[in-house]
């Protein structure tokens, strides 16, 4: 058991599984396809960011600024949308040259 808990990934998985079991015990309706679907839908952006960061790290181009760049983009687009701009116009506030074929 001690060897299993030394593995960080397995420990994190067991903690998430324990949390899920406790939540299901407290509220049986938590265990539904709709809830699981909402959990996966809300974590999609993090999965895409993690995949991109993994690819960057695998090519030895270590870059840890992905989180701050996403935060800046989210705030810039959010402020533009709250100011009444449409989505295509709000995307003009994004940093970098994001147009197709241009790269970042």
RORO-726871 format. One line per field, with one value per residue (C-alpha): residue number from 1; residue in one letter; x, y, z. Coordinates in nm, 2 decimals. Layout:
i: [NUM:...] .
aa: [A:...] .
x: [X:...] .
y: [Y:...] .
z: [Z:...] .
END
This chain:
i: [1:2:3:4:5:6:7:8:9:10:11:12:13:14:15:16:17:18:19:20:21:22:23:24:25:26:27:28:29:30:31:32:33:34:35:36:37:38:39:40:41:42:43:44:45:46:47:48:49:50:51:52:53:54:55:56:57:58:59:60:61:62:63:64:65:66:67:68:69:70:71:72:73:74:75:76:77:78:79:80:81:82:83:84:85:86:87:88:89:90:91:92:93:94:95:96:97:98:99:100:101:102:103:104] .
aa: [X:X:X:X:X:X:X:X:X:X:X:X:X:X:X:X:X:X:X:X:X:X:X:X:X:X:X:X:X:X:X:X:X:X:X:X:X:X:X:X:X:X:X:X:X:X:X:X:X:X:X:X:X:X:X:X:X:X:X:X:X:X:X:X:X:X:X:X:X:X:X:X:X:X:X:X:X:X:X:X:X:X:X:X:X:X:X:X:X:X:X:X:X:X:X:X:X:X:X:X:X:X:X:X] .
x: [0.00:0.29:0.43:0.10:0.07:0.42:0.29:0.15:-0.08:-0.24:-0.28:-0.46:-0.68:-0.77:-0.84:-1.08:-1.24:-1.29:-1.44:-1.68:-1.79:-1.85:-2.06:-2.26:-2.32:-2.44:-2.66:-2.74:-2.86:-2.50:-2.43:-2.59:-2.48:-2.58:-2.34:-2.05:-2.11:-2.11:-1.79:-1.62:-1.77:-1.64:-1.29:-1.24:-1.05:-0.81:-0.76:-0.68:-0.43:-0.27:-0.23:-0.08:0.16:0.26:0.35:0.55:0.74:0.80:0.97:1.19:1.05:0.96:0.70:0.50:0.32:0.02:-0.20:-0.13:-0.19:-0.52:-0.62:-0.53:-0.73:-1.03:-1.03:-0.98:-1.26:-1.49:-1.45:-1.51:-1.83:-1.96:-1.90:-2.14:-1.90:-1.99:-1.77:-1.58:-1.50:-1.41:-1.16:-0.97:-0.87:-0.68:-0.31:-0.09:-0.15:-0.42:-0.55:-0.55:-0.21:-0.03:0.04:0.09] .
y: [0.00:0.24:0.19:0.26:0.60:0.71:0.72:1.08:1.00:0.70:0.89:1.18:0.93:0.75:1.09:1.19:0.84:0.87:1.22:1.08:0.79:1.04:1.27:0.97:0.85:1.20:1.25:0.95:1.16:1.28:0.95:1.01:1.04:1.41:1.48:1.29:1.46:1.81:1.73:1.63:1.92:2.17:2.02:2.02:2.35:2.22:1.90:2.08:2.31:2.01:1.84:2.15:2.20:1.83:1.86:2.17:2.00:1.68:1.88:2.04:2.39:2.42:2.70:2.75:3.07:2.88:2.95:3.32:3.35:3.18:3.39:3.71:3.59:3.50:3.84:4.03:3.86:3.86:4.24:4.30:4.08:4.26:4.59:4.49:4.38:4.07:3.76:3.82:4.17:4.06:3.81:4.11:4.19:3.86:3.89:3.75:3.68:3.41:3.43:3.10:3.01:3.26:3.07:3.24] .
z: [0.00:0.08:-0.27:-0.43:-0.25:-0.36:-0.72:-0.75:-1.04:-0.86:-0.54:-0.72:-0.90:-0.57:-0.40:-0.69:-0.68:-0.30:-0.34:-0.61:-0.38:-0.09:-0.31:-0.44:-0.09:0.02:-0.30:-0.51:-0.80:-0.84:-1.01:-1.35:-1.71:-1.71:-1.42:-1.57:-1.90:-1.73:-1.55:-1.88:-2.07:-1.81:-1.81:-2.19:-2.21:-1.94:-2.13:-2.45:-2.27:-2.10:-2.44:-2.59:-2.30:-2.32:-2.68:-2.62:-2.34:-2.54:-2.81:-2.54:-2.60:-2.23:-2.19:-1.88:-1.98:-2.13:-1.83:-1.82:-2.19:-2.17:-1.88:-2.07:-2.37:-2.16:-1.99:-2.31:-2.49:-2.19:-2.14:-2.52:-2.51:-2.20:-2.37:-2.65:-2.92:-3.13:-3.10:-3.43:-3.33:-2.97:-3.11:-3.26:-2.90:-2.87:-2.83:-3.10:-3.47:-3.44:-3.80:-4.00:-4.15:-3.94:-3.62:-3.28] .
END
